[in-house]
Amino acid sequence: MVTIDHYLVLSAVLFAIGTAGVFVRRNLITILLSIEIMLNAVNLSFVAFGRALGSGDGQLIVFFVMTVAAAEAAVGLAIVIGLFRHRQSLNPDSFMTLKW
Amino acid sequence: MGSETLFYVFGTIAIASSLMVIGQRNPVYSVLLLIASFGALSGLYVLLDAPFVAVIQIIVYAGAIMVLFLFVVMLLNAPHEDTEEDLARLGIEPPASSDGQLDANQAAIVYPRIGRGPARFGMVLALGLLVELWWALTKGHETGAFGTAAVSSVAALGRSLYSDYAFAFEVTSVLILVAMVGAVLIARREPR
């Protein structure tokens, strides 16, 4: 019997993987991909909660999250292209000018 | 196959491919593995009686957003992590035997001052987050098995989207417009 707890635990594991990716990787594109993993983990828990409550609101929130993810990906990748044009590198350690 | 078996199959695929996204050094493989993870997630959405979300997940996420990522990776010629150029730019001598890419041991030798500390801290942070979420989830057991009622018809979703969520829907379209203009403005070449 699969309960909502199964889905929430799976969502938590995926979210933790995404968090680890943001901190561990040293490639801007992989960091953006890790953010997508986190957004999808949240989407999964939204749909699971919506199913448990018998309402369609969870699925509707997922559409909005997807829209925000698309906007974030477009702007984020544009910034990555701009940064790469300046430094010829995708390593976040190359962009330390704003660091005190 | 019962739905329980399918849940574990899809869940395993999602977790395994997400872990491999993190473990890859080649961004192209990372993007493709993330598409596999999204496919497994869309299977889970079908199991949750949300077929429309499953289809949208494939079409919009795997089809559009991931292709955008793949396009950028290939546009930037997919630089691997820890290449000689990266190290040279950071003022570190690349090891003599390097063929442009470092394995884990070499990276540990070459990166004594950058990367290791934050990476370890990030792993600890992620594990702490996992433990905390697990603790929070096992605390409350009011929610058990799923009820019988499920909203899975596209008509019901659309009616709710254009009535209850009409304002959020319109704001979303403005957000997309702003993101589009911003992306064009940021990524465009400076006119000389």
Interface residues (C-beta under 8 A of the other chain):
Chain A: M1 V2 T3 I4 D5 H6 Y7 L8 V9 L10 A12 V13 L14 F15 A16 I17 G18 T19 A20 G21 V22 F23 V24 R25 R26 N27 I29 T30 L32 L33 S34 E36 I37 N40 N43 L44 V47 A48 G50 R51 A52 L53 G54 S55 G56 D57 G58 Q59 L60 V62 F63 F64 M66 T67 V68 A69 A70 A71 E72 A73 A74 V75 L77 A78 I79 V80 I81 G82 F84 R85 R87 Q88 S89 L90 N91 D93 S94
Chain B: S3 E4 F7 G11 A14 I15 S18 L19 V21 I22 Q24 P27 S30 V31 L34 S37 F38 L41 L44 Y45 L47 L48 D49 A50 F52 V53 I56 Q57 V60 Y61 A64 I65 L68 F69 V72 V73 L75 L76 P79 E81 D82 E85 D86 R89 L90 I114 G115 P118 A119 F121 G122 M123 L125 A126 L127 L129 L130 L133 W134 L137 T138 H141 T143 G144 A145 F146 G147 T148 A149 A150 V151 A156 L157 S160 L161 Y165 A168 T172 L175 I176 V178 A179 M180 G182 A183 V184 I186 A187 R189
